[in-house]
Amino acid sequence: MLSGYDRKVLNVVIPDPAADRRVTLLKVPAQHSYTFKVFEAALDRDLAGSGTNFIKLTLENGGTEGTVQTRISGTAGGTVGFSANVASSGAMEAADKLTAGQYLNLFYDEEGTVAPGNISLHIEYLDGVE
């Protein structure tokens, strides 16, 4: 542990959302702040690359009500598609920190007609106890 920071891992599996959707993943507890370091997503099946049929996954700071839509990561997925069980990364952006009471959301953006199956998310973050 370094200076009050503890590295944490959040793994979540989401079944096919079937349409654009925001999914709440966690809420930062009182007296904590989370700095996000890694965002990866994988599907349990192939999804061919396509300019018209694809999904994009992005992490967002949902604010204290869960309704704000401030991106904290780049996009995983997109027109390049997915190979089954191979992670696609979304680079973390400068605004990668959530403070007490804020929600972490996943924005699932579906274009065209796709059937991604189960979506596995791997997120790493530092827990700063304040």
Secondary structure as GFF3:
##gff-version 3
##sequence-region A 1 130
A	DSSP	beta_strand	5	14	.	.	.	ID=ss1
A	DSSP	beta_strand	21	27	.	.	.	ID=ss2
A	DSSP	beta_strand	32	43	.	.	.	ID=ss3
A	DSSP	beta_strand	54	61	.	.	.	ID=ss4
A	DSSP	beta_strand	70	71	.	.	.	ID=ss5
A	DSSP	beta_strand	76	77	.	.	.	ID=ss6
A	DSSP	beta_strand	88	89	.	.	.	ID=ss7
A	DSSP	beta_strand	97	99	.	.	.	ID=ss8
A	DSSP	beta_strand	103	111	.	.	.	ID=ss9
A	DSSP	beta_strand	119	129	.	.	.	ID=ss10
###
